[in-house]
């Protein structure tokens, strides 16, 4: 029974990836605004309802790894080694995310996003959601006793490090510089007498 479920999940994941790859190819070839949902579905050889069962909107097709990024930020908090400082774990995760978003072939995608008001608005709402999710993970950590405001503020700084880092001439150096500031801010709000975790 598990093998059948595994196969079904693999098939769903393959269909989702095929739709996302097809959409991105069409958007880059013809422009985001020039391509409709029906065209993406037809080119991917799926029904429009199938496309919408995988992606809630046209914008979501461009940000198909959205949920993965959100989960990986929360996992950086919840899955870090015992006694590993929070900011170190988040810095490591942000380096990985920025490397992914600045890899070969990513520049045309970001130019398309930056050139589309709808995609920029979607990205902004996505970043706010990621920051809230990250703040909740930080606040829920029993080893960290910070106010909700401190958790939300640090989460926003961390999520903003992604766009600042990917836009920099040297993304790795930019992330390190940003995280030195984030670490200093986190230490300032640490409960007195306790080292920042």
C-alpha positions in Angstrom: 0.0 0.0 0.0 2.8 2.4 0.8 4.5 1.8 -2.5 1.2 2.7 -4.3 0.9 5.9 -2.3 4.6 6.7 -3.0 4.0 6.2 -6.7 1.0 8.5 -6.6 2.9 11.2 -4.8 5.8 10.9 -7.2 3.3 11.2 -10.1 1.7 14.3 -8.6 5.2 15.9 -8.0 6.2 15.1 -11.6 3.0 16.7 -12.9 3.5 19.8 -10.7 7.1 20.2 -11.9 6.1 19.7 -15.5 3.5 22.5 -15.2 5.9 24.8 -13.5 8.7 24.2 -16.0 6.3 24.7 -18.9 4.9 27.9 -17.5 8.4 29.3 -16.8 9.6 28.4 -20.3 6.5 30.1 -21.9 6.8 33.2 -19.6 10.5 33.7 -20.5 9.9 33.1 -24.2 6.9 35.4 -24.6 6.6 37.5 -21.5 4.7 36.9 -18.3 1.7 39.0 -19.3 1.4 37.5 -22.8 0.8 34.0 -21.6 -2.5 32.8 -20.2 -3.3 30.0 -17.8 -5.1 28.0 -20.6 -2.0 28.2 -22.8 0.2 26.8 -19.9 -2.2 24.0 -19.3 -2.5 23.1 -23.0 1.3 23.2 -23.4 1.8 21.0 -20.3 -0.9 18.7 -21.5 -3.1 19.0 -18.4 -6.6 20.3 -17.7 -6.9 23.8 -16.3 -8.5 22.3 -13.2 -5.3 20.1 -12.8 -3.1 23.2 -13.0 -5.2 24.9 -10.4 -5.1 21.8 -8.1 -1.3 22.4 -8.0 -1.0 26.2 -8.2 -3.5 28.6 -6.7 -2.7 31.4 -9.2 -0.8 32.4 -12.3 1.8 34.1 -10.0 2.3 31.0 -8.0 3.6 29.2 -11.2 6.7 31.5 -11.1 7.3 30.9 -7.4 6.8 27.2 -7.4 9.4 26.6 -4.6 7.6 29.0 -2.3 6.4 26.4 0.2 9.8 24.7 0.2 11.5 28.0 1.1 9.0 28.8 3.8 9.4 25.3 5.4 13.2 25.4 5.2 13.3 28.7 7.1 11.2 27.2 9.9 13.3 24.0 9.8 16.4 26.1 10.3 14.9 27.0 13.7 13.4 23.7 14.7 16.0 21.4 13.2 19.1 23.1 14.4 21.6 21.2 16.5 21.3 21.5 20.3 23.1 24.6 21.4 23.5 25.9 17.9 22.8 29.6 17.9 19.7 30.6 16.1 21.3 33.3 14.0 24.0 30.9 12.8 21.4 28.4 11.6 19.4 31.1 9.8 22.5 32.5 8.2 23.4 29.1 6.8 19.9 28.6 5.4 19.9 32.1 3.9 23.2 31.4 2.2 21.7 28.3 0.6 18.6 30.2 -0.5 20.5 33.0 -2.0 22.9 30.6 -3.8 19.8 28.9 -5.3 18.3 32.3 -6.5 21.6 33.5 -8.0 22.5 30.3 -9.7 23.2 30.2 -13.5 20.0 30.9 -15.4 18.2 32.7 -12.5 18.9 36.3 -13.8 16.2 36.2 -16.6 13.6 35.0 -14.1 14.4 37.8 -11.6 14.3 40.3 -14.5 10.8 39.0 -15.4 9.7 39.3 -11.7 11.2 42.8 -11.3 9.4 43.9 -14.5 5.9 42.7 -13.5 3.9 44.6 -10.9 1.7 41.5 -10.3 4.8 39.3 -9.6 6.5 41.9 -7.4 3.2 42.2 -5.4 3.0 38.4 -5.1 6.7 38.2 -4.0 6.1 40.9 -1.3 3.1 39.0 0.1 5.1 35.8 0.0 7.9 37.4 1.9 5.5 38.7 4.6 4.0 35.2 4.9 7.5 33.7 5.2 8.4 36.2 7.9 5.3 35.4 9.9 5.9 31.7 9.7 9.6 32.2 10.7 8.6 34.4 13.6 6.1 31.8 14.8 8.9 29.1 14.7 11.2 31.3 16.7 8.6 32.3 19.3 7.6 28.6 19.7 11.2 27.5 20.5 11.4 26.8 24.3 15.1 27.7 24.4 14.4 31.2 23.1 12.7 33.6 25.4 12.1 36.7 23.3 9.1 39.0 22.9 6.7 38.5 20.0 7.9 41.8 18.6 11.6 40.7 18.8 10.7 37.5 17.0 8.7 39.2 14.3 11.4 41.9 13.8 14.3 39.4 13.4 12.2 37.2 11.1 11.5 40.2 8.8 15.2 41.1 8.8 16.1 37.5 7.9 13.6 37.3 5.1 14.7 40.7 3.7 18.3 39.4 3.7 17.2 37.2 0.8 16.3 40.0 -1.6 19.1 42.2 -0.5 21.6 39.4 -0.9 20.4 38.3 -4.3 20.6 41.8 -5.6 24.1 42.5 -4.4 27.3 42.3 -6.6 28.7 39.7 -4.1 25.7 37.9 -2.6 27.7 35.8 -0.2 29.4 38.8 1.3 26.2 40.7 1.4 24.4 37.9 3.4 27.3 37.8 5.9 27.2 41.6 6.3 23.5 41.6 6.8 23.7 38.8 9.4 26.3 40.6 11.4 23.7 43.3 11.9 21.0 40.8 12.6 23.1 39.0 15.2 23.9 42.3 16.9 20.2 43.2 17.0 19.3 39.8 18.4 21.9 40.1 21.1 20.5 43.5 22.1 17.0 42.1 22.7 18.2 38.9 24.5 16.9 38.6 28.0 19.4 40.2 30.4 22.0 37.8 31.7 21.5 35.2 29.0 23.6 34.7 25.9 21.7 35.0 22.6 20.7 31.5 21.4 
